Amino acid sequence: MTNDPMKEWVVRDEILAAFHRWPVIVIFALAGAVAALVVSYLWPAPYRANIEISVELNPYRILDDQYLPAFTNAEFRNVDDYKHWQMLQLSIAVMSDQYMMETLERLREIDPYWESIDPQSLRNTLNAEWRNAGLWLLSANADTQLRSADAVDTWRDVIIDLTRDAVASSQALFDLELTLRSLNDQLVENQLQTAVLDDLLQRLRDFSIVLIDQEPDAPISIQIHQDLFALATQLANILPGEQHILLGFPDNNSPAGDYLIWIEQMRLLVEDRIRSLQVENDLLVAEISSVSSQWEAALQEGQGLAATLTLENRKNTQPEVRQLRSYGLAALIGSMVGLLVWIVVFLVKITRKGYQ
């Protein structure tokens, strides 16, 4: 067929004849447009409402968020990693059940229509577009202009409110960390002091055993006197408020009985201090446990968001609402489909003539 010049002429003639019958082409296009308009009327396209929020982050204060590795189980190699993770974490948070439930609760106060909508269905109609910090575009789809505008406007308010609460929890982590650090330092200091006092207490007992075998009125050796004085100096350094430790220490020529009396006084003093430290340590452990629980709660409430993250509503902005598929667009697409149908019919027609 392609080599027959007569048949090529027939095809060319058919094309010219078809364009001379242009009303038929117009009818196909109009039929497609009308069909598309009918479909659009019976199944109207949803409306989409868009609105922007401002998201700002100071990534150079990453050291203020030292709790993040505990939340993420990861370390950030550079500022860009940290910044991207923060934006990703925020995008996950705004689509979480907590945000969806709060949005639904507020929407239900506006319109009873939302009573039948569950969090997953609402989540499917919402979207947050972002590339980095800066302006984020929020969008919501609904069957009417008003509902789409209400949805995106309410969702934006929820994002700002709940995120501010989360950031406040992250900021509280810094103070809680300082408190925990101070409490732990105090506990370690007390434990070290207790260990030293236990050692000194044992040495006092050892000296008491040595001196109790001597006559109470007999003098003690110079070496024992010097060793006891060194022990007294240590006690005075550990217990600076006890002035009588050195003031009450026996003189060089004092009998063994005087040293035993001083040792007994020091033993009681040290034992009392050890008991006080144990009580103080128990209180510190309880307080550390309480603050740690607060830290864990704040960590979860913070959702891993940075303490330097800020969200702001752009002033004097209202949702921009448009229909996803307008009637004009539907008519255009329908007319194009009608033209494609005409082309198919035309090709089938000339193909059949070519084989006759």
Buried (B, 14 or more C-beta within 10 A) or exposed (E): EEEEEEBEEBBEEBEEEBEEEEEBBBEBBBBBBBBBBEEBEEEBBBBBBBBBBBBEBBBEEBEBBEBBEEBEEEEBEEEEBBBBBBBEBBBEBBBBEBBBBBBBEBBBEBEEBBEEBEBEEBBEBBBBEBEEBEEBBBBBBBEBBBBBBBBBBBBBBBBBBBBBEBBEBBBBBBEBBEBBEEBBEBBEEBBEBBEBBEEBBEBBEEBBEBBEEBEEEEBBEEEBBEBBBEBBEBBBEBBEEBEEBEEBBBEEEBBBBBBBBBBEBBBEBBBEBBEEBEEBBEEBEEBBEEBBEBBEEBBEBBBBBBBBBBBEBEEEEEBBBEBEBEBEBBBBBBBBBBBEBBEEEBEEEBEEEBEE
